[in-house]
């Protein structure tokens, strides 16, 4: 492995997103390439940290490529000076060994940081002297524990992380779908309520919630027929509360359980809505590794101040749901304007992406997910430095999650006053960026959006065409439903299907 060449390539990869070079967003120096060009790759865990001598002793856990250095290695951190204070016992280490002029060199990942090191002497244990940070954040911006898992997968012949994706999402014309008998909608959700393989609509207004079932002739209001009696709600989500693969609804303080042809109401002790601390997001999930049993279900509610409330499902219908002590995910004086739950981290636990004007931050709902991660930690890119249109951040953002490329990972789309930012989920807690996404509904550098949307516009994502890629549905104040298709456009000269 030529370390000097890798340094140049990684710098190019980090700078590349500032301009459009091709129809693909890609990492120029992926981890798989670093692995392939290394003489040796091994992993380990920290056994001792000696701050006075800036030494880190590491037990080698195995060589994934090339020869093993033995039972242990030693790392001396000369620079950066503050890194030694961030290294803990038990922490993971990844070492990519190569050659460069002047002797052996290595790229290390320790304390969630890429580092460049030189071999110090030839004795045992093998000693590496860290001389500087290594700018490979876009190659992999995540945690060391996740990188260990990734290189193990690469060693076994898999390539589980997304290193490239197309950039031409939502480049189809905006299309009018229907005129609904609902005005001044505040929000819209989709789900196949009657299991006919067509996405039905759930629309909320300042007065009530309406259920509109999709059919050959358009949408039919089935709210009364399904026994859905809900006023205006702040908390809402489409869920599966009992594992029967039927669409249930979480609306305000009520779960509406789908019993095949109607809904059955189940009351919950949800947090009260507060105009000074408005609700941001709600969802329900099963504890990982559990079966579909009552005691393993959780309902989660998150407000703008960062207050998180979790309710546990009882093991009997006669018992109430139990509220765990509320948690504070972020300081109350730094409120978020939008948030979405999902598996956005490098663990299998639940995470939330919180959007503020100054960027996006990921929070884990369990300790194994690590500390909060900002936009640069998630993408490897400094938002304001590399994307001029977002120099002032995401002003008046409208946010949704979606599966944009059919890989079953949830991505994040933000439409704001200056454009459309798409964060494409790579897996392992990392993302690629398309800084000019959203097609006709997003303001671009020199043109206005063809449809005026605001942070209050009712919209949602949905796989309308059954191709695995989510499209966008937008509901105007007068009840007009629009579709922005995400189907790939035919190449020049290719006939439309």
LUMSE-48377 format. One line per field, with one value per residue (C-alpha): residue in one letter; z, x, y. Coordinates in Angstrom, 3 decimals. Each point is the difference from the previous one (the first is absolute). Layout:
# residues N
type a_...
z Z_...
x X_...
y Y_...
This chain:
# residues 497
type x_x_x_x_x_x_x_x_x_x_x_x_x_x_x_x_x_x_x_x_x_x_x_x_x_x_x_x_x_x_x_x_x_x_x_x_x_x_x_x_x_x_x_x_x_x_x_x_x_x_x_x_x_x_x_x_x_x_x_x_x_x_x_x_x_x_x_x_x_x_x_x_x_x_x_x_x_x_x_x_x_x_x_x_x_x_x_x_x_x_x_x_x_x_x_x_x_x_x_x_x_x_x_x_x_x_x_x_x_x_x_x_x_x_x_x_x_x_x_x_x_x_x_x_x_x_x_x_x_x_x_x_x_x_x_x_x_x_x_x_x_x_x_x_x_x_x_x_x_x_x_x_x_x_x_x_x_x_x_x_x_x_x_x_x_x_x_x_x_x_x_x_x_x_x_x_x_x_x_x_x_x_x_x_x_x_x_x_x_x_x_x_x_x_x_x_x_x_x_x_x_x_x_x_x_x_x_x_x_x_x_x_x_x_x_x_x_x_x_x_x_x_x_x_x_x_x_x_x_x_x_x_x_x_x_x_x_x_x_x_x_x_x_x_x_x_x_x_x_x_x_x_x_x_x_x_x_x_x_x_x_x_x_x_x_x_x_x_x_x_x_x_x_x_x_x_x_x_x_x_x_x_x_x_x_x_x_x_x_x_x_x_x_x_x_x_x_x_x_x_x_x_x_x_x_x_x_x_x_x_x_x_x_x_x_x_x_x_x_x_x_x_x_x_x_x_x_x_x_x_x_x_x_x_x_x_x_x_x_x_x_x_x_x_x_x_x_x_x_x_x_x_x_x_x_x_x_x_x_x_x_x_x_x_x_x_x_x_x_x_x_x_x_x_x_x_x_x_x_x_x_x_x_x_x_x_x_x_x_x_x_x_x_x_x_x_x_x_x_x_x_x_x_x_x_x_x_x_x_x_x_x_x_x_x_x_x_x_x_x_x_x_x_x_x_x_x_x_x_x_x_x_x_x_x_x_x_x_x_x_x_x_x_x_x_x_x_x_x_x_x_x_x_x_x_x_x_x_x_x_x_x_x_x_x_x_x_x_x_x_x_x_x_x_x_x_x_x_x_x_x_x_x_x_x_x_x_x_x_x_x_x_x_x_x_x_x
z 0.000_-1.006_2.892_-1.872_-2.855_2.421_1.726_-3.359_-1.031_3.304_-0.196_-3.493_1.347_2.742_-2.310_-2.878_1.192_-0.347_-3.748_-2.378_-1.794_-1.058_0.437_2.966_3.591_1.088_2.517_-1.942_2.520_1.666_2.909_-2.290_-2.169_2.966_1.210_-3.374_-0.428_3.548_0.762_3.273_1.783_3.622_2.803_3.735_3.289_2.413_3.156_1.583_-0.403_1.421_-0.433_1.434_-2.787_-2.535_-0.444_-0.872_0.336_-2.271_0.084_-3.582_-0.686_-3.357_-3.398_-2.717_-2.725_-0.110_2.946_3.630_1.972_2.992_3.167_0.511_-1.457_1.493_-1.240_0.980_-0.649_-0.554_-1.852_0.250_3.603_1.296_-1.382_2.821_2.364_-2.217_-0.061_2.438_1.118_-2.115_-2.966_-3.474_-2.383_-3.748_-1.665_-3.778_-0.618_-3.132_-1.285_-0.766_-0.565_3.169_1.454_0.954_0.529_1.060_0.043_3.376_1.289_3.753_2.232_-3.065_-1.739_-3.133_0.706_-1.934_1.693_-0.638_1.197_2.952_-0.039_-0.822_3.449_1.731_0.761_-3.330_0.721_-2.073_0.513_-0.849_-1.528_-1.282_-0.705_-3.341_-2.074_-0.934_1.595_-3.177_-0.582_3.260_2.460_2.575_3.223_0.381_1.336_-3.222_-2.149_1.685_-1.093_-3.490_-0.613_1.294_-2.602_-2.707_1.046_-0.416_-3.561_0.607_-0.824_2.348_0.043_-2.734_-1.664_-3.009_-1.202_-2.811_0.535_-2.363_2.484_-0.453_-3.502_-1.380_-0.555_2.824_-0.676_1.309_1.430_1.443_1.583_3.545_2.001_2.708_0.341_2.088_0.791_2.650_-0.674_-2.095_0.536_-2.119_0.709_-1.560_2.504_-1.910_-1.383_-3.685_-0.820_-0.620_2.319_1.918_1.472_3.520_0.021_3.055_0.226_2.821_0.594_-0.534_-1.703_-3.213_-1.440_-3.816_-1.614_-3.433_-2.799_-3.765_-0.040_2.364_3.759_2.100_3.462_2.259_3.346_1.381_-1.501_1.758_3.293_0.125_2.284_0.643_0.454_-0.899_1.273_0.402_0.529_-2.977_-1.604_-2.137_2.029_0.516_3.648_0.205_-2.698_-2.277_-2.933_-0.136_0.043_3.404_0.831_2.848_0.232_3.007_3.139_-1.879_-1.866_-2.680_-0.454_-3.438_0.342_-3.765_-0.710_2.810_2.687_3.709_2.396_2.688_2.271_0.959_2.720_-2.522_0.822_-0.237_-3.015_0.754_-2.381_1.577_-0.450_-3.041_-0.863_-2.610_-0.533_1.309_-0.843_1.365_-0.074_1.326_2.214_-2.134_0.223_1.403_-1.390_-0.763_3.584_1.930_2.516_-2.696_-1.696_0.620_-1.013_-0.298_0.045_-0.648_0.353_-1.397_3.281_-0.199_2.599_-0.723_1.569_-0.376_0.812_0.538_-1.116_2.858_-0.062_0.469_-1.632_3.453_0.978_-1.086_-2.037_2.272_-0.499_0.581_1.462_-2.648_-1.573_-1.375_-3.322_-0.544_1.908_0.186_-1.111_-3.316_-1.426_-3.206_-2.703_-1.296_0.929_-1.426_1.643_-1.687_-0.092_-0.908_2.081_0.078_2.486_-0.364_2.529_-0.703_-0.888_-0.803_-2.477_1.343_-2.478_0.997_-2.172_0.654_-1.057_0.849_3.149_0.699_3.501_1.185_2.292_1.700_1.320_-2.534_-2.773_1.261_0.374_-2.147_-3.532_-2.012_-3.794_-0.471_2.113_-2.018_-3.476_0.299_-1.515_1.630_-1.011_-0.156_-1.379_-2.963_-0.927_-0.639_-0.234_3.561_1.448_2.226_0.654_-0.706_0.253_0.321_-0.613_-1.082_0.876_-0.856_0.120_-2.974_-1.797_-2.927_-1.854_0.779_2.406_2.947_1.996_1.164_-1.386_0.942_-2.361_1.035_-2.146_1.247_-1.304_-1.840_-1.420_0.583_2.005_-0.216_2.525_-1.470_2.657_-0.643_3.024_3.009_1.158_-3.040_-2.876_-3.493_-0.993_-3.038_0.633_-2.930_0.372_-0.002_-3.691_-0.850_3.597_1.205_-0.554_-2.041_-0.347_-2.888_-0.267_2.202_0.937_-2.296_3.002_3.031_3.171_3.545_3.261_0.680_-3.297_0.357_-1.713_0.441_-1.748_-1.459_-2.500_-2.459_-2.911_1.904_-1.179_3.463_-0.403_1.948_-1.781_1.518_0.553_0.612_1.079_-0.663_2.161_-2.476_0.094_-3.207_0.307_-2.000_-0.683_-0.552_-1.424_0.811_-2.919_-1.899_-3.198_-3.278_-1.435_-3.174_-2.904_2.273_-0.265_3.012_1.404
x 0.000_1.406_-0.995_0.906_-2.337_-2.815_0.364_-0.386_-2.990_-1.793_0.465_-1.530_-2.925_-0.706_0.157_-1.916_-3.602_0.442_-0.636_-1.809_2.411_-2.236_-3.431_1.201_0.785_2.906_2.772_3.268_1.984_-2.395_1.062_-0.103_2.732_2.168_-0.417_0.896_3.153_1.308_2.804_-1.673_-3.230_-0.609_-2.344_0.420_-1.164_1.691_1.340_1.851_0.262_2.991_-0.699_3.374_1.880_-2.826_0.013_-2.849_0.448_-2.182_-0.840_-0.154_-3.290_0.984_1.521_-2.648_2.619_3.719_2.162_-0.905_2.267_-0.183_-2.034_0.203_1.084_0.714_-1.148_1.711_-2.185_2.280_-2.612_-2.844_0.789_-3.576_-0.698_1.650_-2.687_-2.708_1.388_-1.675_0.826_-1.844_-0.218_0.261_2.917_0.385_3.427_0.653_3.717_1.835_3.281_1.093_3.293_2.030_-1.356_-3.197_-3.099_-3.555_-3.445_-1.645_-3.504_-0.104_-2.416_-2.236_2.858_2.036_3.739_3.264_2.870_3.618_1.706_2.281_2.919_-0.102_-0.313_-2.904_-2.682_-0.549_-0.212_-1.772_0.660_-3.026_1.086_-3.230_-3.670_-0.845_-2.663_-2.155_-3.278_-2.000_1.537_-1.599_-1.261_-1.313_1.213_2.922_-2.271_-1.991_3.154_1.087_-3.260_0.381_3.533_-1.030_-2.778_2.428_2.417_-2.775_-0.635_-2.964_-0.393_-2.822_0.530_-1.337_2.930_-1.817_-3.481_-1.611_-0.710_-2.939_-2.817_-3.435_0.732_-3.472_-2.735_-2.395_-3.331_-3.497_-1.428_-3.403_-2.182_-0.845_-2.975_2.339_1.240_2.690_1.749_2.718_1.570_-0.356_1.112_-0.362_-0.580_-1.793_-2.871_-2.264_2.882_-0.840_3.622_-0.883_1.170_-2.900_0.109_-0.352_-0.496_-0.020_-1.569_-0.626_-3.329_0.402_1.755_-1.356_0.641_-0.045_0.206_1.570_-2.020_-0.277_-2.156_2.200_-0.269_-3.094_-0.567_-0.338_0.496_-3.457_-0.214_3.212_-1.120_2.820_-1.144_2.880_0.231_3.090_3.164_3.628_1.484_-0.495_1.600_-0.847_1.008_-0.539_-0.893_-0.539_2.213_-2.846_1.431_-3.115_0.181_-0.883_-0.034_1.395_-2.048_0.333_-0.671_-1.513_1.230_-2.503_0.435_-0.889_-2.453_-0.310_-3.009_-0.041_2.154_-0.058_1.089_2.653_0.733_3.566_1.394_1.876_1.812_-2.208_0.487_1.390_0.048_3.293_1.513_-1.739_0.108_2.571_-0.328_-1.571_0.452_-0.302_2.591_0.808_2.999_2.689_0.094_-3.490_-3.029_-3.237_-1.232_-1.733_2.777_2.612_-1.811_0.977_-1.641_2.307_-0.844_2.454_-0.594_1.920_1.846_1.539_-2.272_-0.388_-2.764_-0.149_-3.073_0.262_-2.784_-1.506_-0.249_-3.763_-2.790_-1.334_3.198_0.988_3.062_2.895_1.958_3.749_1.683_0.305_3.423_1.566_1.726_1.263_-0.012_-3.478_1.354_1.136_-3.330_-0.264_-2.513_-0.472_1.005_-0.356_0.498_1.749_3.049_2.423_2.957_2.536_-1.977_-3.348_-1.608_-2.327_1.473_-1.433_1.220_-0.750_0.000_0.830_0.832_3.704_-0.022_-0.970_0.910_-0.491_-0.896_-0.096_-2.757_2.361_3.546_1.476_-0.717_2.602_0.065_-2.033_1.400_-0.174_-0.234_3.758_0.234_-2.846_1.262_3.652_-0.877_-0.090_-3.458_0.674_3.533_-0.699_-3.577_-0.273_-3.786_-0.198_2.428_-2.862_-1.228_-3.423_-2.390_-3.694_0.638_-2.630_1.180_-0.873_1.670_-0.160_1.684_1.325_2.027_-1.740_2.610_-2.448_1.952_-1.811_1.422_-0.724_-1.273_-0.042_-1.618_0.750_0.088_3.294_-0.291_-0.446_2.482_-0.206_1.954_0.312_0.466_3.201_-0.458_2.353_-1.223_1.259_-1.564_0.688_-1.251_-1.908_-0.050_-2.343_-2.889_-3.776_-0.546_-2.759_-1.031_3.431_1.484_3.185_2.909_-1.491_-3.623_-3.066_-1.900_-2.933_-2.209_0.105_0.420_0.676_1.050_-3.732_-0.805_-1.650_2.198_1.262_1.993_-1.490_0.924_-2.794_1.289_1.093_3.613_1.530_0.805_-2.109_-1.731_-1.402_-3.646_-0.819_-3.422_-0.818_-2.297_-2.898_0.165_1.941_2.259_3.232_2.584_3.699_1.121_3.403_0.007_3.302_-0.323_0.843_3.436_0.273_-1.490_-1.592_-3.742_-2.190_-1.624
y 0.000_3.394_2.278_3.176_-0.926_-0.796_3.373_1.795_-2.094_0.524_3.762_-0.073_-2.031_2.519_3.014_-1.574_0.670_3.786_-0.307_-2.336_-2.336_-2.898_-1.563_-2.026_0.913_-2.142_-0.461_0.179_-2.035_-2.481_-2.175_-3.042_1.517_0.933_-3.581_-1.490_2.104_-0.575_-2.452_-0.885_0.874_-0.874_0.923_0.204_1.470_2.398_-1.669_2.925_3.778_1.893_3.729_1.130_-1.814_0.354_-3.786_-2.360_-3.759_-2.115_-3.693_-1.266_-1.728_-1.432_0.706_0.339_0.386_-0.782_-1.027_0.532_2.364_-2.341_0.035_3.758_3.332_3.397_3.397_3.253_3.038_2.993_2.017_0.942_0.827_-0.236_-3.473_-1.962_1.298_-1.488_-3.560_-2.395_-3.506_-2.520_2.374_-1.525_0.576_-0.658_0.088_0.069_-0.598_1.118_1.382_3.527_1.774_0.004_-3.237_-1.761_2.082_-0.755_1.505_-0.546_0.470_0.598_1.944_0.528_1.858_-0.694_0.271_-0.219_-1.856_-0.981_-3.187_0.752_-2.439_-3.698_-1.529_-1.703_0.873_1.705_3.747_2.647_3.705_2.123_3.297_1.532_-0.411_-1.557_1.761_-2.981_1.037_-0.443_-3.424_-1.035_2.661_-2.463_-1.585_-2.391_-2.742_0.167_0.002_-3.240_-1.617_1.432_-1.291_-3.417_-0.030_1.107_-2.747_-2.564_1.184_2.309_3.691_1.020_3.779_2.283_1.771_1.458_0.873_1.939_3.678_0.533_-0.637_1.604_1.272_-0.780_2.625_0.762_-1.769_0.670_-3.227_0.875_2.665_-1.056_1.158_1.295_3.568_1.650_-3.265_0.210_-3.386_-3.143_-3.606_-3.142_-3.678_-2.964_-0.084_-2.423_-2.107_0.408_0.910_3.649_2.783_1.535_3.497_1.292_3.772_2.257_3.463_2.463_-1.741_-3.727_-2.916_-1.516_-3.468_-0.100_-3.434_-0.329_-1.615_-0.151_3.141_1.981_0.437_-0.735_1.454_-3.053_1.763_-0.763_-3.491_-0.984_1.547_2.520_2.806_2.339_3.726_2.011_-1.693_0.944_-3.490_-2.325_-3.020_-3.021_-3.061_-3.738_-0.343_-3.760_-1.520_-1.126_2.000_2.172_3.777_1.429_3.697_2.063_3.210_2.254_-2.034_-2.938_-3.065_-0.971_-3.752_-1.366_-2.930_-0.642_2.239_2.550_1.582_-0.771_2.767_-0.547_2.970_0.968_2.313_2.130_3.251_3.070_2.287_3.446_2.950_1.132_-3.461_-1.499_-3.719_-0.984_-3.741_-3.190_-3.662_-3.521_-2.770_-3.456_-0.616_-1.628_-3.777_-0.257_-1.755_1.799_-0.008_2.717_0.539_0.771_2.886_3.618_3.285_3.016_3.715_2.841_3.750_2.979_0.599_-3.476_-1.553_-3.721_-2.071_-3.796_-2.109_-3.754_-2.315_-2.060_-3.792_0.161_1.998_0.845_1.807_3.525_0.863_0.973_3.236_-0.091_3.100_2.710_0.576_3.164_-0.752_3.543_3.310_1.514_3.393_-1.532_-1.236_-1.999_0.906_-3.552_-3.550_-3.490_-3.404_-2.920_-2.262_2.770_-1.127_-2.817_-2.113_-1.713_2.333_2.905_3.395_3.401_2.618_3.485_2.905_3.562_2.969_-0.553_-3.657_-3.569_-1.922_-3.704_-1.195_-3.592_-1.210_-2.459_0.305_-2.412_2.507_2.446_3.777_2.431_0.311_3.229_0.400_-0.239_-3.156_-1.543_0.937_0.954_3.384_3.434_1.252_3.728_-0.229_-2.292_0.913_3.728_0.044_-1.339_2.567_1.185_-3.523_-1.501_2.939_-1.016_-3.715_-2.521_-3.505_-3.602_-3.398_-2.346_-2.882_1.962_-2.658_-3.288_-1.374_-0.177_2.569_3.144_3.243_3.629_2.715_3.664_2.693_3.520_3.582_-0.527_-3.506_-3.699_-2.068_-3.791_-2.065_-3.500_-2.674_-1.991_-2.249_-0.226_3.420_1.943_1.930_1.301_3.473_1.215_3.738_0.760_-2.450_0.367_0.732_2.482_0.682_1.143_3.468_-0.233_2.378_1.998_-1.128_0.053_-3.144_-0.780_-0.675_2.252_-2.018_1.117_-1.602_-0.552_-1.754_-3.426_-2.575_-3.540_-2.712_-3.164_-2.731_0.760_-2.082_-3.104_0.257_0.244_3.703_2.472_2.864_3.199_0.910_3.668_1.256_3.656_2.114_-0.354_-3.810_-0.591_-3.035_0.059_-2.696_0.530_-3.310_-1.445_-2.447_0.137_2.029_-1.790_0.690_2.050_-1.975_-2.611_-0.512_0.563_-3.130
